[in-house]
Amino acid sequence: QVQLVESGGGLVQPGGSLRLSCTVSGGILFGIHDVDWHRQAPGKQRELVAAMTSNGVTNYADPVKGRFTISRDNAKSTVYLQMNSLKPEDTAVYYCNSGVGGLRYWGQGTQVTVSS
């Protein structure tokens, strides 16, 4: 069974940084997976934050461009989200997503709270 486990969330002051990690397990070939980070704030729909294809092509939502960086370590079956210059509006539960084509897997989410 494929499992995604996120970590690295927490409380941070505006302007601070956090790095989220998501490790994928379950006998999959992580190197062929496309990986994404999504987030969902209270009362809002889940939205795509950053994405990386198996070939390393990245894409970012406009609100996080220049502040967030997605990366991956295929040897560790792990995807990262480096978040810098955090703003209160970045507060949300962050989810990682991994898969190939229409077969996608989700993590349980990790809370990020940006507040002074």
C-alpha positions in Angstrom: 0.0 0.0 0.0 1.4 3.4 -1.0 1.8 5.8 1.9 2.8 9.5 1.9 4.0 11.0 5.2 4.4 14.7 5.4 6.5 16.5 8.1 8.0 19.9 8.8 4.9 22.0 9.5 4.5 24.3 12.4 4.1 27.8 13.7 6.4 30.5 12.2 6.4 34.3 12.3 5.8 36.3 9.1 8.9 36.5 7.1 10.2 33.2 8.4 10.9 29.9 6.6 9.9 26.3 6.8 10.8 23.2 4.9 8.2 20.5 4.4 9.1 16.9 3.5 7.0 14.1 2.1 8.3 10.6 2.0 6.6 8.1 -0.2 6.7 4.3 0.6 5.0 1.2 -0.6 7.0 -0.4 -3.3 6.6 2.3 -5.9 9.0 3.6 -8.5 9.2 7.1 -7.0 11.4 8.3 -9.8 8.6 8.1 -12.4 6.1 9.9 -10.2 5.0 13.5 -10.7 4.8 15.2 -7.4 2.8 18.2 -6.1 2.2 20.2 -3.0 -1.3 21.5 -2.4 -2.8 23.5 0.4 -6.2 24.1 2.0 -6.9 27.1 4.2 -10.0 27.1 6.4 -13.2 27.8 4.4 -11.3 27.6 1.1 -10.8 25.0 -1.6 -7.7 23.0 -1.9 -5.3 24.6 -4.3 -2.1 23.6 -6.1 1.0 25.3 -4.7 3.9 23.7 -6.6 4.5 20.8 -8.9 7.4 18.9 -10.3 7.3 16.3 -13.0 9.4 13.1 -13.0 11.7 15.0 -15.4 12.2 17.8 -13.0 10.0 20.4 -14.7 8.5 22.7 -12.1 5.4 24.9 -11.9 4.3 27.3 -9.1 1.1 29.1 -8.2 1.4 32.8 -8.7 1.1 33.7 -4.9 4.2 31.6 -4.1 6.5 32.3 -7.1 9.9 33.4 -5.9 9.2 32.3 -2.3 8.6 28.6 -2.5 10.8 25.9 -4.1 9.8 22.3 -4.8 12.6 19.7 -5.0 12.9 15.9 -4.8 15.4 13.3 -3.8 14.5 10.1 -5.7 17.0 8.0 -3.8 15.0 8.9 -0.6 11.6 8.8 -2.3 11.1 12.3 -0.8 9.7 15.6 -2.1 10.4 18.9 -0.4 8.8 22.3 -0.3 11.1 25.1 0.9 9.0 28.0 1.9 10.6 31.4 2.5 9.3 34.9 3.3 6.1 33.3 4.7 3.0 35.4 5.0 -0.1 35.0 7.1 -2.0 34.1 4.0 0.2 31.0 3.6 -1.5 29.5 6.6 -3.1 26.2 5.6 -2.9 22.5 5.8 -0.3 21.4 3.2 -0.7 18.1 1.4 1.7 16.3 -0.9 0.5 14.3 -3.9 2.4 11.8 -5.9 1.6 9.5 -8.8 1.6 8.7 -12.4 -1.1 9.8 -14.8 -4.5 9.4 -13.2 -3.3 7.2 -10.3 -2.5 9.7 -7.5 -1.8 9.3 -3.8 -2.3 11.9 -1.1 -0.6 12.4 2.3 -2.5 13.2 5.5 -1.4 16.9 5.5 0.7 19.0 7.8 -0.4 22.3 9.3 1.5 25.5 8.6 0.6 28.5 10.6 2.1 31.9 9.9 1.4 34.3 12.7 3.1 36.8 15.0 
